[in-house]
Amino acid sequence: MLNCILKHRGSEDPAIWAKSVGNSWRTTGDIEDKWESMISRADQNNKWASYAGPGGWNDPDMLEIGNGGMTTEEYRAHFSIWALAKAPLLIGCDIRALDNTTKELLSNSEVIAVNQDKLGVQGNKVKSNADLEVWASPLSGNRLAVILWNRSSSKATVTASWSDLDLEPGTSVDVRDLWLHSTQSSVSGDISAELESHACKMYILTPN
């Protein structure tokens, strides 16, 4: 199979057929360094989650982190969602001029490990309520990656219950925060976070 990237920019629905001729295909039009553009590409790419997997990947276009058009929290969400979606993590800024914040975002090894997980399942949106969203993806080792995302214009609390995540009631998990690099042990029932506008939390849940 050719190791190529098909640049159909999402036209002609390449996710349906391109795996027979290439390893990656664009599911969207070109991204811009703007919040509205980023979230629209995330949503468009989400539509094709079931078509991706080892050997063939949906590509919602490159990362805009470091180009200056979004806030740090918006860029953090951008990187988190792209990693969960197993999208190609193509840096789209000038790597010769990375500031410390951009370096920290782009080099988070725990987030990158979700993107590179050997199970290769594209994460998807599992809950949405007035721009308060939960995204999730199964990982190898019976683990689960979860993003709580506040896409609203004001601070809000986002909650993922075990039923949202298809976990059995009473299941106990260790919750690893991939951006704070901290772990909360023996959590059961739900996970919740108060988030600033456009901010997210990204976790790995590991059953006890």
Secondary structure, DSSP 8 states (H G I E B T S, - for coil): ----EE--TTTT-HHHHGGGT-SEEE-SS---SSHHHHHHHHHHHHTTGGG-BTTBEEE---B-TTSSSS-HHHHHHHHHHHHHTT----B-S-GGG--HHHHHHHT-HHHHHHHT-TT----EEEEEETTEEEEEEEEGGGEEEEEEEE-SSS-EEEEEETTTTT--TT-EEEEEETTTTEEEEEEESEEEEEE-TT-EEEEEEEE-
